[in-house]
Amino acid sequence: MITTGNKLDGMTKKPLPPERKIENDKLKALYDAKKKELGLTHYALADALDISQSGVSHYLNGINPLNTSSAAILARLLKVDVSEFSPRLAAEIRSITLAVEAAPPGSNMAALQRLKGKATPRSLEVINRIEKAAQQGRLKEADLVLLEGIAARFEELNSDQP
């Protein structure tokens, strides 16, 4: 069997579609052009993205596709707009921003207060710690993914109840 994918840990990974590979290539070109000026390394990018250095290499070498959160962080570090390497992700980020801005004022706080009103003392302590970290801007992408997973699990559990 002949494959044309990238070889990782003995497994063949499907190559990125050409339009996605172009995004990664443009990102790599921007990184190469700006890394010295901005003092950036793969390790600095990895730390900001909360991934391994090899994960950064996978983005820059077109092995893994970019996503909105990684694109936003990388654009900020490179001091460019996401649209400079991915008009597709820039449009997706704009769409998300518009949806958040359209939410009624205080809707997130009202939901948080309702949640706190139903919380046990132990869960209230955890919620308060998460809220404090969020207000201080300390939640990283991995934290948000974990919290989204927890929220989805609770939504699933609640949909099973009459």
C-alpha positions as a Markdown table, in Angstrom:
| # | Residue | x | y | z |
|---|---|---|---|---|
| 1 | Met | 0.0 | 0.0 | 0.0 |
| 2 | Ile | 1.4 | 3.4 | -1.0 |
| 3 | Thr | 0.5 | 6.4 | 1.2 |
| 4 | Thr | 1.4 | 10.1 | 0.8 |
| 5 | Gly | 0.6 | 11.2 | 4.3 |
| 6 | Asn | 2.9 | 12.3 | 7.1 |
| 7 | Lys | 4.4 | 9.5 | 9.2 |
| 8 | Leu | 4.0 | 10.1 | 13.0 |
| 9 | Asp | 4.7 | 7.4 | 15.6 |
| 10 | Gly | 4.5 | 4.6 | 13.1 |
| 11 | Met | 1.1 | 5.7 | 11.9 |
| 12 | Thr | 0.3 | 7.5 | 8.6 |
| 13 | Lys | -1.6 | 10.7 | 9.0 |
| 14 | Lys | -3.8 | 12.1 | 6.3 |
| 15 | Pro | -2.2 | 15.2 | 4.7 |
| 16 | Leu | -4.0 | 18.5 | 5.1 |
| 17 | Pro | -6.2 | 19.7 | 2.2 |
| 18 | Pro | -4.3 | 22.2 | 0.0 |
| 19 | Glu | -6.3 | 25.2 | 1.3 |
| 20 | Arg | -5.4 | 24.4 | 4.9 |
| 21 | Lys | -1.8 | 23.7 | 4.1 |
| 22 | Ile | -1.6 | 27.1 | 2.5 |
| 23 | Glu | -2.7 | 28.7 | 5.9 |
| 24 | Asn | 0.1 | 26.8 | 7.7 |
| 25 | Asp | 2.6 | 27.8 | 5.1 |
| 26 | Lys | 1.7 | 31.5 | 5.3 |
| 27 | Leu | 1.9 | 31.2 | 9.1 |
| 28 | Lys | 5.4 | 29.7 | 8.9 |
| 29 | Ala | 6.5 | 32.4 | 6.5 |
| 30 | Leu | 5.3 | 35.1 | 8.9 |
| 31 | Tyr | 7.0 | 33.3 | 11.8 |
| 32 | Asp | 10.3 | 33.0 | 9.9 |
| 33 | Ala | 10.1 | 36.7 | 8.9 |
| 34 | Lys | 9.4 | 38.0 | 12.4 |
| 35 | Lys | 10.9 | 35.5 | 14.9 |
| 36 | Lys | 14.2 | 37.3 | 15.2 |
| 37 | Glu | 12.6 | 40.8 | 15.5 |
| 38 | Leu | 10.1 | 39.6 | 18.1 |
| 39 | Gly | 12.5 | 37.2 | 19.9 |
| 40 | Leu | 10.2 | 34.2 | 19.3 |
| 41 | Thr | 11.1 | 30.6 | 19.5 |
| 42 | His | 9.1 | 27.4 | 19.0 |
| 43 | Tyr | 9.3 | 27.0 | 22.8 |
| 44 | Ala | 7.9 | 30.5 | 23.4 |
| 45 | Leu | 5.0 | 29.7 | 21.0 |
| 46 | Ala | 4.5 | 26.3 | 22.7 |
| 47 | Asp | 4.3 | 28.0 | 26.1 |
| 48 | Ala | 1.7 | 30.5 | 24.9 |
| 49 | Leu | -0.4 | 27.8 | 23.2 |
| 50 | Asp | 0.0 | 25.4 | 26.2 |
| 51 | Ile | 1.2 | 22.7 | 23.8 |
| 52 | Ser | 4.5 | 20.9 | 23.2 |
| 53 | Gln | 7.3 | 22.3 | 21.0 |
| 54 | Ser | 6.6 | 19.5 | 18.5 |
| 55 | Gly | 2.9 | 20.7 | 18.4 |
| 56 | Val | 4.2 | 24.1 | 17.2 |
| 57 | Ser | 6.3 | 22.3 | 14.6 |
| 58 | His | 3.3 | 20.4 | 13.4 |
| 59 | Tyr | 1.4 | 23.7 | 12.9 |
| 60 | Leu | 4.3 | 25.4 | 11.2 |
| 61 | Asn | 5.1 | 22.4 | 9.0 |
| 62 | Gly | 1.5 | 21.8 | 7.9 |
| 63 | Ile | 1.0 | 18.5 | 9.7 |
| 64 | Asn | -1.8 | 19.7 | 12.0 |
| 65 | Pro | -4.5 | 22.2 | 10.8 |
| 66 | Leu | -4.9 | 25.5 | 12.6 |
| 67 | Asn | -7.9 | 26.2 | 14.8 |
| 68 | Thr | -9.4 | 29.6 | 15.9 |
| 69 | Ser | -7.8 | 29.7 | 19.3 |
| 70 | Ser | -4.3 | 28.8 | 18.1 |
| 71 | Ala | -4.6 | 31.2 | 15.2 |
| 72 | Ala | -5.7 | 34.0 | 17.5 |
| 73 | Ile | -2.8 | 33.4 | 19.9 |
| 74 | Leu | -0.2 | 33.0 | 17.2 |
| 75 | Ala | -1.4 | 36.2 | 15.4 |
| 76 | Arg | -1.2 | 38.1 | 18.7 |
| 77 | Leu | 2.4 | 36.9 | 19.2 |
| 78 | Leu | 3.4 | 37.7 | 15.7 |
| 79 | Lys | 1.7 | 41.1 | 15.9 |
| 80 | Val | -0.4 | 40.4 | 12.8 |
| 81 | Asp | -4.1 | 39.9 | 12.0 |
| 82 | Val | -5.3 | 36.3 | 11.6 |
| 83 | Ser | -6.5 | 37.2 | 8.1 |
| 84 | Glu | -2.8 | 37.6 | 7.0 |
| 85 | Phe | -2.5 | 33.8 | 7.1 |
| 86 | Ser | -6.0 | 32.5 | 7.3 |
| 87 | Pro | -9.0 | 34.5 | 6.0 |
| 88 | Arg | -11.2 | 31.5 | 6.8 |
| 89 | Leu | -10.3 | 31.5 | 10.5 |
| 90 | Ala | -10.4 | 35.3 | 10.7 |
| 91 | Ala | -14.0 | 35.1 | 9.4 |
| 92 | Glu | -14.8 | 32.4 | 12.0 |
| 93 | Ile | -13.4 | 34.5 | 14.8 |
| 94 | Arg | -15.4 | 37.5 | 13.6 |
| 95 | Ser | -18.5 | 35.3 | 13.6 |
| 96 | Ile | -17.9 | 34.2 | 17.2 |
| 97 | Thr | -17.2 | 37.7 | 18.3 |
| 98 | Leu | -20.5 | 38.9 | 16.8 |
| 99 | Ala | -22.4 | 36.1 | 18.5 |
| 100 | Val | -20.8 | 37.0 | 21.9 |
| 101 | Glu | -21.5 | 40.7 | 21.4 |
| 102 | Ala | -25.2 | 39.9 | 20.5 |
| 103 | Ala | -25.7 | 38.1 | 23.9 |
| 104 | Pro | -27.9 | 40.2 | 26.3 |
| 105 | Pro | -25.9 | 42.2 | 28.7 |
| 106 | Gly | -25.2 | 40.3 | 31.9 |
| 107 | Ser | -26.5 | 37.0 | 30.5 |
| 108 | Asn | -23.3 | 35.2 | 31.4 |
| 109 | Met | -23.3 | 36.7 | 34.9 |
| 110 | Ala | -26.9 | 35.9 | 35.5 |
| 111 | Ala | -26.2 | 32.3 | 34.4 |
| 112 | Leu | -23.2 | 32.2 | 36.8 |
| 113 | Gln | -25.3 | 33.5 | 39.7 |
| 114 | Arg | -28.0 | 30.9 | 39.0 |
| 115 | Leu | -25.4 | 28.2 | 39.0 |
| 116 | Lys | -23.9 | 29.5 | 42.3 |
| 117 | Gly | -27.4 | 29.5 | 43.8 |
| 118 | Lys | -27.7 | 25.7 | 43.2 |
| 119 | Ala | -24.1 | 24.8 | 44.1 |
| 120 | Thr | -23.0 | 22.7 | 47.0 |
| 121 | Pro | -20.4 | 24.4 | 49.3 |
| 122 | Arg | -17.6 | 22.4 | 47.7 |
| 123 | Ser | -18.7 | 23.1 | 44.1 |
| 124 | Leu | -19.2 | 26.8 | 45.0 |
| 125 | Glu | -15.6 | 27.0 | 46.1 |
| 126 | Val | -14.4 | 25.5 | 42.8 |
| 127 | Ile | -16.7 | 27.8 | 40.8 |
| 128 | Asn | -15.4 | 30.8 | 42.6 |
| 129 | Arg | -11.8 | 29.7 | 42.0 |
| 130 | Ile | -12.5 | 29.3 | 38.3 |
| 131 | Glu | -14.3 | 32.7 | 38.1 |
| 132 | Lys | -11.3 | 34.4 | 39.8 |
| 133 | Ala | -8.9 | 32.8 | 37.3 |
| 134 | Ala | -11.1 | 33.9 | 34.4 |
| 135 | Gln | -11.3 | 37.5 | 35.7 |
| 136 | Gln | -7.5 | 37.5 | 36.0 |
| 137 | Gly | -7.1 | 36.2 | 32.4 |
| 138 | Arg | -5.3 | 33.1 | 33.6 |
| 139 | Leu | -7.4 | 30.4 | 31.9 |
| 140 | Lys | -5.4 | 28.8 | 29.1 |
| 141 | Glu | -6.8 | 27.0 | 26.1 |
| 142 | Ala | -6.4 | 23.6 | 27.7 |
| 143 | Asp | -8.5 | 24.9 | 30.7 |
| 144 | Leu | -11.2 | 26.1 | 28.4 |
| 145 | Val | -11.3 | 22.9 | 26.5 |
| 146 | Leu | -11.7 | 21.0 | 29.8 |
| 147 | Leu | -14.4 | 23.3 | 31.0 |
| 148 | Glu | -16.3 | 23.0 | 27.7 |
| 149 | Gly | -16.1 | 19.2 | 28.0 |
| 150 | Ile | -17.5 | 19.4 | 31.5 |
| 151 | Ala | -20.3 | 21.7 | 30.4 |
| 152 | Ala | -21.2 | 19.4 | 27.5 |
| 153 | Arg | -21.3 | 16.4 | 29.9 |
| 154 | Phe | -23.7 | 18.3 | 32.2 |
| 155 | Glu | -25.9 | 19.4 | 29.2 |
| 156 | Glu | -26.0 | 15.8 | 28.1 |
| 157 | Leu | -27.0 | 14.6 | 31.6 |
| 158 | Asn | -29.7 | 17.3 | 31.8 |
| 159 | Ser | -31.1 | 16.4 | 28.4 |
| 160 | Asp | -31.7 | 12.8 | 29.7 |
| 161 | Gln | -33.9 | 14.1 | 32.5 |
| 162 | Pro | -37.7 | 14.8 | 32.0 |
